[in-house]
Amino acid sequence: MANPPPSTQPSKNALKKATKEAEKAKKAAEQAKLRDEELEVRQRQEAASDFSVAKYGELLSTDVDTYCCEWIQLSKVEEWENRLCVFRCSIDNARVQSTKLAFLVVSEWLESIQLVVMEDKENVSRHMVKYAGNIPSQSLCVVHGIVKRTAEKIKSASIQDFEVHVQKIYVDNKAHTPLPLQPADSERALPSETNKEDTNSPLVSLNTRLDHRALDLRAKVNHCIFVIKSGVDLLFQEFLLQGGSNVFCLNYFQRNCYLAQSPQLYKQMAIQGRFPRVMEVAPVYRAEKSFTSRHLTEFTGLDMEMEIEKDYHEVVDLLEMLMLFIFEHLYERYRKETELVGKVYQVQPFKLPTKVPRLSFEEGIKLLREAGESIGDFDDLTTPQEKKLGQIVLQKYNSDFYTLDQFPKALRPFYTKPSSTKPNEDYSNAFDMFMRGQEICSGAQRIHTYEALVQRMQELGMDFEQEGLKAYLDGFKYGCAPHGGGGLGLERIVQFYLGLPNIRLASLCPRDPTRVVP
């Protein structure tokens, strides 16, 4: 005989238990609602008695008094000792010591200072202390406060002898949390450059930093890098004012055009136009699949070209003087920034010569062979060989900067003039300049007669009648002065001057074969 199917109805005990649980949940909800209502009433009462309520909170565009104040820079805060000042800053960190006291460290550009938010009977309530101590990191604030000299140095801020006693603090723009990257993490060297035993250093990779570049750039070390980069650009112009297949192709009104990988041909056309000296600061594009720490597909080129009166070494002399001018004034004008970066990346200060060492390519090859390198007379130097030669020059001449002159003709572009000192050998009037053993400048005297240019192009199997070169060549038919020049990479100068481990740190939004955003 079959068993009857099991009952689907709940038992009496289950029903009784469910009823008790429902009553319990209802009672808990009623109690929670009552607590919330009591809290709301209490908060309204407290807010009504909060004498500081107008002195903190979200800043509105209607807050005319705050927007009309004259704001100071933190770098000049000592001038405001015992006076009321107003400034905008970002929150680095905040900590509540007690219900009556909170400390905040805030930043503006390269400076940081401690804020003291302390309960008193006139300006600061306990509500204001609590509010200030809970402002999210990286939020922008407007602060009103009295500048006070401290009895002891404040080690957590760059301004160590002063602090600001807050009277008003408004959040101008609150940061969302959590942050994908703490700017403080970017104040440290890249993981590959740090001591692996230092477990206190956050392991934030270069890719993570670049993916969140807006936050990464807030690190003071990055501010310093770009201040110095701007300085190199400025000094380059200040001093001078006293061709290949690796190109990006684009469709330009139904025909192919190419992003410039060098202004070389155009500089020479300016010389053809009787401009005795020309210079340019502009972006340069290279379609090279280079994944090294010193290559970018887009960088800033610093280029110059000049007429030659007697000898192409006039160009070399000028560029060496230019680089010495940049190095000397960088440290003079940007010492604080240079030293801050040096502390992070722990590199030796850039060593400057009184006279730039200038070696011929032959001499460089000889020095490398003496150091155990196997290299042919006309071989191009590999990166390790460049670095080794840089170390040899540093030891021999006590200089991180030098020139390698008279390069083999086969290693230079078609427009490079053959050697005037060794006319029967395969050298050229071409040179490179190096910083810390790595190339930052390439230059040469150019062939300046039409016939010689055509002959050289034919030797290399080039079509001298191809579109794009014809206009360049035609200019030499009508008489062109002897001339030469060079091109420098701005980001490389910054990288090697500061000893940065990767050129991407010297580019605001670096571009390489795999990175096109941000």
N, C-alpha and C positions, 0 to 999 in steps of 0.2 A: 504494500500500500504506500502511495507517494506521500512525502512530507508536505504539509501546507507551506506556501511561499512566506518568507519572512515579512513581518510588518514594516511598513515604511513610515509609520507614525512615530514621533518621538515619545519616549516614555514619560511618565509623570515626573520622575526625578529630573530628567533633562529639561522639561518645561519649567519646573520650579527653579532650576539653576539658571536658565536663560532669563527668566523674569527678574531674578535677583541681580544678575549682571547688568541688565538694561536699566534697572532702577539705580544701580551704583554708578553707571556711566552718566545717567541723566543728572544725578546729584553732583558728580564731579564737574560736569559741564556748567551747571548752575553756579558752583563755587568758583570756577575759573572766570566765568563772566562777571561775578561779583567782585573778584580780585581785580580784574581789568578795569571795571568801573571805578573801584576805589582808587586804583593807581592813576587813572586818568584824572579823577577829581583832585588827588594829591598833587599831581604834576601841574594841573591848572593853578592850584593854590600856590605851589612853589614858584611857578612862572610869574604869577601875579606879584609875588614878593621878591622876585629876582631883580635887583636893582641894576644888574649888568646886561639885561636882556637885549638892549640896543647896541651893545658893545661887542657882540660876537654873533656868528652865524653865517648864513649864505649871503654873499655880496650881490646886491642887485644894481642894475644900471641906474636906478633912481637914487642910489646913495650918493648924492651930489657932493656931500662934505668930503667923503673919502676920495672921490675921483678928482676933486679940485685941489687936493693937497699937493705940495711940491714933494716929490719922492726923492730919496737919497739913494746913492749906491753904497753897498756894504763896504767897498774898498775905502770909503771916506768916512766910515762910522766914527773913527776916533775924533773927528772934528766936531762931533755932536755930543761929546761927553756932558752928562748932566742936563741934556736938552731933549725935548720931545722930537722924534723923527718918525717918518713914515716911509715904508719901502715894500716892494713886492718880493716874495721869495717862494721857494718850493720847500716842502717838508722832507727832510732827510729821515728823521726818526723822532718819535715822541714817546715820553714815558711819564706816567703818573706816579709821583712819589707818595702822595697821600691825597686825602680829599681836599687838602688846602694847597697843594703844590704840584706843579708839572713842569718838566723841562723838555724843550724841543730844540733840535739842531736843524737849522734852516740854511739854504744856500741861495746865492745869487751869483751866476757866472762862476768865477774861480774861487770865490770867497764863501765861507760858512761861519755862522755865529750861533751862540746859544741864546735861546729865549727863556726867560723865567716868567711863568704864569703863577702868581701867588695871591691867595685870597687876601683881600683887605676890605676896609669898610666903605671905600669910595668907588673903585673902578672894577674890581675883580671879585665875583661871587664864586661859590663852590661849583655852581652849574657851569660857569665859564671855565674853571679849571678842568672839570671833567670833559667838557666839549673840546678844549684845546688838546688835551692829552689823547684824544681819540680821532684826531684828524688823520686820514690815511696818508701813508708815505707817497710822495711825489705830487700831492695836491698843491695848487698854487694859492697863496694867501696874501692878504694885505695886512701889514702889522703896523700898529701905532705903539710906540713905547719910548721909555727913557733909557738912554745909553749910560751904563754904569761901568766904572773900572772895577776889575775883579781883584781880590786879594791873592788868589792863586791862579796860575795859568790853566786854561781850559784845554785839555789835550784832544778833545773830540772835535774841535773846530779849528779852522785855519786862523781865525781871529781869536787869539788866546788871552788877551788882556782886557777885553771888554765883553759885556753881555747886554742884552736888551730886556728891561723889565716891562712886560706887556701891559698896555692899558686897553687896547682894542685888538681883536684879531678876527678877520673875515675870510672865509673861504671863497676865492674867486672862481676856482674850477676844481671840483673834487675828482681825484683819481679813482678809477675803478679798481677793485681788488678781486682776486689776487693779481699781482703783477707777473707777467710771463718772465721777467728778468729784473733783478735788482741792479740798479746802476752801480751800487757799491761793488758788485761782483766784477764789473768791467774796470774797476780801479786796479785790478790785479793783472799780472802778466798772464798770457795764454797758458793753458795747462801744460803744453809741451815745454814751456820755458820755466815752469815753476819747479821747486823742489818737490819731488813726489812724496816725500815724507811729511810735507806740510799739509796735514789733514784739515787745517782751518781754512784753506783756500778753496772756495767753491770751484768745481770743475765746470766752468761755462765755456763751451767750445766756440771757436770763431764763427761757425755757421749759425749757432744760436744767437750770438751777438748781432750778426748781420741780418738775420731774419727779423729781429726786433731792433733795428738800427736806431729808431727814434729814441728808445730808452737807453740803448748802449751809448749813444752820443752824449748823454747827460753826464757821463763820468768825466770828472775834471781832467783826467789824463787825456781823454779824447778832445776836450776843449783845447788843451795845450797843443796837441798835435796839429789841429787845424789853425790855431793862431800862428804857429810856426810855419805852416804851409802857406798861409796868406803872406807871412813875412818874406818867404823866399820869392814869391811872385812879385811883391812890392819892391824888394831889393834888386831883383833882376831888371825891372823896368827903370828903377831909380838910377842904377849904374849905367845902363845903355842910353838913357836919355840925357845925362850929362854927356823812290820809285819802286817798287816790288810787286809781287803777285798776291800778297796777303791783304786783300782789301775786301770790304763789304760792298756787294753789288746791289743796286736797287733800281726799280723801274721808275724812270723819270720822263713822264709824258711820252710813253710808248718807245722809249729807248733806254739802254743801259747807262747808268752813271755809277760812280763809286765814291764812297765816303773817303775823305782824305786820310791817308796814313802818314802823310808828312806834307808840310807846306813848301817843301824844298824847291820844286819847279817854279812855284809862284814867287818865292823870294828871289830867285834868279831872274825872273821876268821883271821884277822891280829894279834890280841892278841894271838890266838891259835898258830900262826906262830912265837911267841916269840918276837913280837914288843912290847916294854913296853908302848909306847904311840903312838896313831895315831890320825890324824885329817883329815878332808875333807871339802872343800867348793865346792858345786856342786848343780845343779838344782834338785828339788824334785817335784814329780807330785802326786796330790791327786784328784781322781775322785769323789769328793764330791759335791753335789748340794747345796753348801752354797752360799748364796747371801748377806752375812753380810759385814760390813765395814772392817773386819779384816781377811777375808779368800780369798785365791787365789787357783786356780787349779795347778799353777806352781809358785814356789818360790825358793829362794836360801837358802839352808840349810848349817848351820855352825855346824859341828859335831866333837866330840872328844870322844876317848875311852882311858882308862888307866888301868894298873895293880893296884891293891889295895894291900898295904903292911899289914895294920892292920885293918882299919875300912873304910866303904864305905863313911864316911863323908870326906875322903880325896878328893873324887870326888866333893862333894858339896863345900868344901873349895876352890878348884882350880877354879871352875866355878864362884863362888862369887868373887874371886880375879880377874878373867878374866873380869867380867862385870864391876867391879869398875875401872879397868885399862882402859877399853873402855870408860866409862863415863867421867873419869877425863881427858883423853887425847883428847876426842872429843871436849870438851869445850876449852881446852888449844890450840889445833891445828886448830880448825874450829870455833872459837868464832864468827868471822864476819858472816859466813854463818848461824850459829845457831841463832844469834840475828836477822838477816834479816828475817828468817822464823818465828821467834817468833813475830815479828812486824806484819806480815801478819795474822797469825792465833791466835794471842793474847792469848797464853797459858802461864801458870806460868812456870818458869825455872824448869827443872828436879831437884828434891831434892835428894841429895846424902847423905847416912849415913856414919859415920866413921866406923861403924860395921853393917853389913847387918842383919836386923831382920830375925830370923829364927824361925818359928812357926811350931809346929806339926799340922797335920791335925785335931786332936782332939781339939787343942787350937783354930784353925780357926773356927771350928764348934761352939765352945763355945762363941766366940766373936760375931758371926753372930746371935746366939740365943739371946744373951744379947741385940743386936740391933733390935730385933723383928722379925728375920727371922725364919720360920718354916722349919726345915731341919733335916733329919735323920743322924744317926752316920756315915753311910757309903755312903750317897748320894753324887753324883757328883755335883759340884757347877755349877749353871747356870751362864750365863754371867752377869746378874744384881747382883748376889751374889758375883761373883769375884770382880766386881767393888766396891760393898759396902765394902767388906773386905779390898780392897785397900785403901778406904777412912779411914777406921778404923785404919789401920796401919800407914797411913800418919799422922793422928791426934795423935796417941799414940807414934810413933817413929820418926816422922818428916822425913819420907823416902818414896820416890816413888818406891823403889825397895825392894823386900823381897822374902824370900824362904818359901814355904810350904812343910814340910817334912813328911815322913811316911804316904804315901797315902794308902787307902784301896786296898788290893790285887785284888779285883774284878774289879777295875778301871784301871788296868795296863796290859800290854801284857804278854803273857805266859812265856817269858824268864826272868821276873822280880823276883828277890830273895825275899822270904818272910822276914818279919821283924826280925832283930837280937835282937832288944830291947824288942819286944813283940811277942815272938815266938809262943805263944798259942792263939794269936788273929789274926783277919783277916786284918792285915796291912802288908806293904812291905817296903823294903829299896828303896823307890822311892820318888821323889821330883819334884816339879814344881817351876819355878821362875817367878815373876810377875813384870811388869812395869806399873805404873799408874793403878793398879788393873786389868791388863790383862796379860794372860800367854804368855811368850816368850821363855820358855825353859822347856823341859821335860827330866828327867834323872832318872837313877836308877843304883843299883848294879844288875848285871846279874847272873843268875844261871850258874855255871861254871862246873858242873859235868854232865856227860851223863845220869846217872841213875835218878838224880833229875829232869832233863829236860824232860825226857820221862814220868816220873810220873806226872809232872805238865800238860803235853800235854794230857795225858790220862784222867786226872781229868776234863779237859775242852772239852773232846770229840774230840780232834784233831788227825788226822792221822799222826803219826810221821815218817811214811815210804813214805810219798808222795814226788813226784819229786819236787826238789827245796829246800826241808828242809833236805834231806838226807845228802848232802855234808856238810851242816852247822852242823848237829848233829854229824856226824862222827868225826869231828875235836875234839869234847869233849871226845872221847874215848881214846885219846892218851895223856891226861894230859893238863889241861889249868889252868892258874893262876886266882885267884879271880880278877874280874875286873868290871868296871862300866864306865858310861859316860853319855853324854847328847847331845841333839840336839836343836839348836836355829834357829829361823826364822829371816833371815837378814832384810827382809822388815818390819816385826813387830817391831824389835828393833828400826829401823829408824822412823816408824810411832809413836810409843809411846814415844820415846825420844823427838821428835819434837812436839808431840801433834797433829799430822795430823788427820783430821776427817775420812780419808779413806785410806786403805792400797794401793789402786791402784795408789795413788799419789807417792808412794815409789817404784813403779815398772815401768821400762822404757816402756815396752809394756805389760801391765797386761793381764793375762788370767784368765777367770772365766767361769762358765757354759754357758754364752751367748756371750762371746767376744773372738774371735780368730784372729782378725785383728784390727788395723795394728800391 
